[in-house]
Amino acid sequence: MTPLKIYDTYTREIRPFEPVNAPFVGIYVCGPTVYGHPHLGHARGPVVFDVLHRFLVHKGYKVRFVRNVTDVGHLVNDADEGEDKIAKKAKVEQLEPMEIAQFYTDSYHNMLLSMNVKPASIEPRASGHIIEQIEMIKTIIDKGFAYESNGSVYFDVLSYSKSHDYGKLSGRVIEDLIAGAGNEARELEGQDEKKNANDFALWKKAGPEHIMQWPSPWSNGFPGWHIECSAMSRKYLGDTFDIHGGGMDLLFPHHESEIAQSMACTGHQPARYWMHHNMITVNGQKMAKSLNNGISIDEFFSGNHHLLEKAYSPMTLKFFILQAHYRGTLDFSNTALQASEKGLNRLLTAEDTLQSIKTGNSSDIHIGELAQKLENALNEDLNTPILIAELFDVVTKINQLASGQLNISESDLSELRKLYSTYVFDILGLKKESEASSEKIQGVMQLLIDLRQEAKQDKNYALSDTIRKKLSEIGIELKDGKEGTSFTIN
């Protein structure tokens, strides 16, 4: 079996994949902070790591795939001051924080379902692992790499840097970080508690107005954002596991801090390989509220956004993402999406063509060579664009077989059908639109249910009642219950 090679962000080189404990593979991917509906940028990571997951299973590995949900501790500016993102949303919506977390976790799951992304083996929540985080913080303090200040606990970056290379993952130099921090940073809320402006919170003391807080040896408070992933990955995958994944936007400070915490606590790098996917841009620009170019997944599937010429299906989005290498930027445009739509249709049509090909006594197709080319593409750092190009070459051969320009034996045709199905459906995780139609209905209905729920939260009962009434008129009944809103089609 040809080995998989992965670009490791930490060493900045492509390395052969060698699991800690083959055939078992442990993967940890940073999941969403659940305080809003997923947008276009949230789709890339799940698709990239879903292909990795599927390909490793195809190669015979037994994969434990862990993707967390951050439902506490992620502050509004990603640093150590300001409100918790979920608590802030809860105040605005006048709901419990866990209601907000559950509502938007469900929204995230709906996106994954619509795009045929495999569920995680384990999906831990930060709020469910407070004990593990506290115990890890205690160990880091005992080893001299953290200190308590006014009920909060901070990681001591300078102390750690005397014996470790803080900044290696992201390419930051500790001296530059210190110089860049300056005295201005100390004027920010909570910075005067720190020995150094680059120190980051492991535990924050909560003020009386803070909704989410837990008892600890230092104060009633809440965990820092970074310690959550260190504690949860360690609990479910051990002190050292195989692959840690996430977006490039998490390189610093999140993943850099994860490495520091784990090294301080266990003396080991938490992951053997660090994989980072690049961002999605919109017409060459980063998605930002100020540019009014953020597109939610619901808007993408409904076409209800000023940048969209039409609605696009979940499979079109998935195929669009797969046409770029995960480490390269991916630029959204209607032209690119419509090209992806045509390319996807070409792949799916070829699968139907395969069923009608007539066989002969000889073969002009070498199945082993085709299989090796397809596998080689993904073995080279999960190169999905090359894989898709090879699949289009296979499509050309399929069409030549159908037209009688090439011959194939019955046994080879059976193998070709199996090979094509394996890569298009099992590994890339694509679906025929007809198979996805029921999930489209589910997605549209969830959008309407979400809109109705938001209308009720805004006390816009007229809109809420109109949605229910209009659906009822076309034979769809909404049912409100303790578990949320469901629907039946009469």
Rosetta blueprint (number, residue, H / E / L):
1 M L
2 T L
3 P L
4 L L
5 K E
6 I E
7 Y E
8 D E
9 T L
10 Y L
11 T L
12 R L
13 E E
14 I E
15 R E
16 P E
17 F L
18 E L
19 P L
20 V L
21 N E
22 A L
23 P L
24 F E
25 V E
26 G E
27 I E
28 Y E
29 V E
30 C L
31 G L
32 P L
33 T E
34 V L
35 Y L
36 G L
37 H L
38 P L
39 H E
40 L H
41 G H
42 H H
43 A H
44 R H
45 G H
46 P H
47 V H
48 V H
49 F H
50 D H
51 V H
52 L H
53 H H
54 R H
55 F H
56 L H
57 V H
58 H H
59 K L
60 G L
61 Y L
62 K E
63 V E
64 R E
65 F E
66 V E
67 R E
68 N L
69 V E
70 T E
71 D L
72 V L
73 G L
74 H L
75 L E
76 V L
77 N L
78 D L
79 A L
80 D L
81 E L
82 G L
83 E L
84 D E
85 K H
86 I H
87 A H
88 K H
89 K H
90 A H
91 K H
92 V H
93 E H
94 Q L
95 L L
96 E L
97 P H
98 M H
99 E H
100 I H
101 A H
102 Q H
103 F H
104 Y H
105 T H
106 D H
107 S H
108 Y H
109 H H
110 N H
111 M H
112 L H
113 L H
114 S H
115 M L
116 N L
117 V L
118 K L
119 P L
120 A L
121 S L
122 I E
123 E L
124 P L
125 R E
126 A H
127 S H
128 G H
129 H L
130 I H
131 I H
132 E H
133 Q H
134 I H
135 E H
136 M H
137 I H
138 K H
139 T H
140 I H
141 I H
142 D H
143 K L
144 G L
145 F L
146 A E
147 Y E
148 E E
149 S E
150 N L
151 G L
152 S E
153 V E
154 Y E
155 F E
156 D L
157 V H
158 L H
159 S H
160 Y H
161 S H
162 K L
163 S L
164 H L
165 D L
166 Y L
167 G L
168 K L
169 L L
170 S L
171 G L
172 R L
173 V L
174 I H
175 E H
176 D H
177 L H
178 I H
179 A H
180 G H
181 A H
182 G L
183 N L
184 E H
185 A H
186 R H
187 E H
188 L L
189 E L
190 G L
191 Q H
192 D H
193 E H
194 K L
195 K L
196 N L
197 A L
198 N L
199 D L
200 F E
201 A E
202 L E
203 W E
204 K E
205 K E
206 A L
207 G L
208 P L
209 E L
210 H L
211 I L
212 M L
213 Q L
214 W E
215 P L
216 S L
217 P L
218 W L
219 S L
220 N L
221 G E
222 F E
223 P E
224 G L
225 W H
226 H H
227 I H
228 E H
229 C H
230 S H
231 A H
232 M H
233 S H
234 R H
235 K H
236 Y H
237 L H
238 G L
239 D L
240 T L
241 F E
242 D E
243 I E
244 H E
245 G E
246 G E
247 G E
248 M H
249 D H
250 L H
251 L H
252 F H
253 P H
254 H H
255 H H
256 E H
257 S H
258 E H
259 I H
260 A H
261 Q H
262 S H
263 M H
264 A H
265 C H
266 T H
267 G L
268 H L
269 Q L
270 P L
271 A E
272 R E
273 Y E
274 W E
275 M E
276 H E
277 H E
278 N L
279 M L
280 I E
281 T E
282 V E
283 N L
284 G L
285 Q E
286 K E
287 M L
288 A L
289 K H
290 S H
291 L H
292 N L
293 N L
294 G L
295 I L
296 S E
297 I H
298 D H
299 E H
300 F H
301 F H
302 S H
303 G L
304 N L
305 H L
306 H L
307 L L
308 L L
309 E L
310 K L
311 A L
312 Y L
313 S L
314 P H
315 M H
316 T H
317 L H
318 K H
319 F H
320 F H
321 I H
322 L H
323 Q L
324 A L
325 H L
326 Y L
327 R L
328 G L
329 T L
330 L E
331 D E
332 F E
333 S L
334 N H
335 T H
336 A H
337 L H
338 Q H
339 A H
340 S H
341 E H
342 K H
343 G H
344 L H
345 N H
346 R H
347 L H
348 L H
349 T H
350 A H
351 E H
352 D H
353 T H
354 L H
355 Q L
356 S L
357 I L
358 K L
359 T L
360 G E
361 N L
362 S L
363 S L
364 D L
365 I L
366 H L
367 I H
368 G H
369 E H
370 L H
371 A H
372 Q H
373 K H
374 L H
375 E H
376 N H
377 A H
378 L H
379 N H
380 E E
381 D L
382 L L
383 N L
384 T H
385 P H
386 I H
387 L H
388 I H
389 A H
390 E H
391 L H
392 F H
393 D H
394 V H
395 V H
396 T H
397 K H
398 I H
399 N H
400 Q H
401 L H
402 A H
403 S H
404 G L
405 Q L
406 L L
407 N L
408 I L
409 S E
410 E H
411 S H
412 D H
413 L H
414 S H
415 E H
416 L H
417 R H
418 K H
419 L H
420 Y H
421 S H
422 T H
423 Y H
424 V H
425 F H
426 D H
427 I H
428 L L
429 G L
430 L L
431 K L
432 K L
433 E H
434 S H
435 E H
436 A H
437 S H
438 S H
439 E H
440 K H
441 I H
442 Q H
443 G H
444 V H
445 M H
446 Q H
447 L H
448 L H
449 I H
450 D H
451 L H
452 R H
453 Q H
454 E H
455 A H
456 K H
457 Q H
458 D L
459 K L
460 N L
461 Y H
462 A H
463 L H
464 S H
465 D H
466 T H
467 I H
468 R H
469 K H
470 K H
471 L H
472 S H
473 E H
474 I L
475 G L
476 I E
477 E E
478 L E
479 K E
480 D E
481 G E
482 K L
483 E L
484 G E
485 T E
486 S E
487 F E
488 T E
489 I E
490 N L
